[in-house]
Amino acid sequence: MVVRTVAFVILRRVLGLVGVGPAPDAKDVEIAVLRHQSMVLRRQVARPRYTPQDRTMFGHPGAATGAGPLGSDATGHHGGALIR
């Protein structure tokens, strides 16, 4: 992927010097840079390995602490707007 991106940038520069093809837009350069940054970050950061306990806590944060449904307090009030 990186090789294709670099080859694309080089080809665009050569065509620009010769005067053939469209001038590189800032958008194209930005896309090439963002692809490169994305590839670098993927190599540096390993995906986290979640345990079943982690999955339970992420699935329902209140399950680990004994709290009720999301958005409710101990009285069961959901904190909605007051109707006047």
Rosetta constraint file for C-alpha pairs under 8 A:
AtomPair CA 1 CA 5 HARMONIC 6.33 0.50
AtomPair CA 2 CA 6 HARMONIC 6.12 0.50
AtomPair CA 2 CA 35 HARMONIC 7.91 0.50
AtomPair CA 2 CA 36 HARMONIC 6.60 0.50
AtomPair CA 2 CA 39 HARMONIC 7.54 0.50
AtomPair CA 3 CA 7 HARMONIC 5.97 0.50
AtomPair CA 4 CA 8 HARMONIC 5.96 0.50
AtomPair CA 5 CA 9 HARMONIC 6.27 0.50
AtomPair CA 5 CA 32 HARMONIC 6.27 0.50
AtomPair CA 5 CA 35 HARMONIC 7.81 0.50
AtomPair CA 5 CA 36 HARMONIC 7.82 0.50
AtomPair CA 6 CA 10 HARMONIC 6.15 0.50
AtomPair CA 7 CA 11 HARMONIC 6.00 0.50
AtomPair CA 8 CA 12 HARMONIC 6.13 0.50
AtomPair CA 9 CA 13 HARMONIC 6.26 0.50
AtomPair CA 9 CA 29 HARMONIC 7.89 0.50
AtomPair CA 9 CA 32 HARMONIC 7.59 0.50
AtomPair CA 10 CA 14 HARMONIC 6.21 0.50
AtomPair CA 11 CA 15 HARMONIC 6.09 0.50
AtomPair CA 12 CA 16 HARMONIC 5.99 0.50
AtomPair CA 12 CA 21 HARMONIC 7.88 0.50
AtomPair CA 12 CA 23 HARMONIC 7.93 0.50
AtomPair CA 12 CA 24 HARMONIC 6.90 0.50
AtomPair CA 13 CA 17 HARMONIC 6.19 0.50
AtomPair CA 13 CA 24 HARMONIC 7.95 0.50
AtomPair CA 14 CA 18 HARMONIC 6.30 0.50
AtomPair CA 15 CA 19 HARMONIC 5.99 0.50
AtomPair CA 15 CA 20 HARMONIC 5.09 0.50
AtomPair CA 15 CA 21 HARMONIC 5.99 0.50
AtomPair CA 16 CA 20 HARMONIC 6.03 0.50
AtomPair CA 16 CA 21 HARMONIC 6.64 0.50
AtomPair CA 16 CA 22 HARMONIC 7.25 0.50
AtomPair CA 16 CA 23 HARMONIC 6.07 0.50
AtomPair CA 16 CA 24 HARMONIC 7.69 0.50
AtomPair CA 24 CA 28 HARMONIC 6.45 0.50
AtomPair CA 24 CA 29 HARMONIC 7.04 0.50
AtomPair CA 25 CA 29 HARMONIC 6.59 0.50
AtomPair CA 26 CA 30 HARMONIC 6.06 0.50
AtomPair CA 27 CA 31 HARMONIC 6.15 0.50
AtomPair CA 28 CA 32 HARMONIC 6.30 0.50
AtomPair CA 29 CA 33 HARMONIC 6.24 0.50
AtomPair CA 30 CA 34 HARMONIC 6.07 0.50
AtomPair CA 31 CA 35 HARMONIC 6.11 0.50
AtomPair CA 32 CA 36 HARMONIC 6.31 0.50
AtomPair CA 33 CA 37 HARMONIC 6.21 0.50
AtomPair CA 34 CA 38 HARMONIC 6.02 0.50
AtomPair CA 35 CA 39 HARMONIC 6.25 0.50
AtomPair CA 36 CA 40 HARMONIC 6.29 0.50
AtomPair CA 37 CA 41 HARMONIC 6.18 0.50
AtomPair CA 38 CA 42 HARMONIC 6.19 0.50
AtomPair CA 39 CA 43 HARMONIC 6.47 0.50
AtomPair CA 40 CA 44 HARMONIC 6.51 0.50
AtomPair CA 41 CA 45 HARMONIC 6.23 0.50
AtomPair CA 42 CA 46 HARMONIC 7.47 0.50
AtomPair CA 50 CA 54 HARMONIC 5.66 0.50
AtomPair CA 50 CA 55 HARMONIC 6.50 0.50
AtomPair CA 51 CA 55 HARMONIC 6.42 0.50
AtomPair CA 52 CA 56 HARMONIC 6.26 0.50
AtomPair CA 53 CA 57 HARMONIC 6.27 0.50
AtomPair CA 54 CA 58 HARMONIC 6.13 0.50
AtomPair CA 55 CA 59 HARMONIC 5.90 0.50
AtomPair CA 56 CA 60 HARMONIC 6.24 0.50
AtomPair CA 56 CA 61 HARMONIC 7.65 0.50
AtomPair CA 56 CA 63 HARMONIC 7.33 0.50
AtomPair CA 56 CA 64 HARMONIC 7.65 0.50
AtomPair CA 57 CA 61 HARMONIC 4.78 0.50
AtomPair CA 57 CA 62 HARMONIC 7.43 0.50
AtomPair CA 57 CA 63 HARMONIC 6.48 0.50
AtomPair CA 57 CA 64 HARMONIC 5.91 0.50
AtomPair CA 60 CA 64 HARMONIC 7.87 0.50
AtomPair CA 60 CA 70 HARMONIC 7.95 0.50
AtomPair CA 61 CA 65 HARMONIC 7.52 0.50
AtomPair CA 61 CA 70 HARMONIC 7.81 0.50
AtomPair CA 62 CA 66 HARMONIC 5.72 0.50
AtomPair CA 62 CA 67 HARMONIC 4.51 0.50
AtomPair CA 62 CA 68 HARMONIC 6.04 0.50
AtomPair CA 62 CA 69 HARMONIC 6.69 0.50
AtomPair CA 62 CA 70 HARMONIC 6.96 0.50
AtomPair CA 63 CA 67 HARMONIC 6.40 0.50
AtomPair CA 63 CA 68 HARMONIC 7.73 0.50
AtomPair CA 67 CA 73 HARMONIC 7.92 0.50
AtomPair CA 67 CA 74 HARMONIC 7.60 0.50
AtomPair CA 68 CA 72 HARMONIC 6.39 0.50
AtomPair CA 68 CA 73 HARMONIC 7.17 0.50
AtomPair CA 68 CA 74 HARMONIC 7.34 0.50
AtomPair CA 68 CA 76 HARMONIC 7.67 0.50
AtomPair CA 71 CA 78 HARMONIC 5.43 0.50
AtomPair CA 71 CA 79 HARMONIC 6.96 0.50
AtomPair CA 72 CA 76 HARMONIC 5.41 0.50
AtomPair CA 72 CA 77 HARMONIC 5.32 0.50
AtomPair CA 72 CA 78 HARMONIC 4.25 0.50
AtomPair CA 72 CA 79 HARMONIC 6.76 0.50
AtomPair CA 73 CA 77 HARMONIC 5.79 0.50
AtomPair CA 73 CA 78 HARMONIC 6.74 0.50
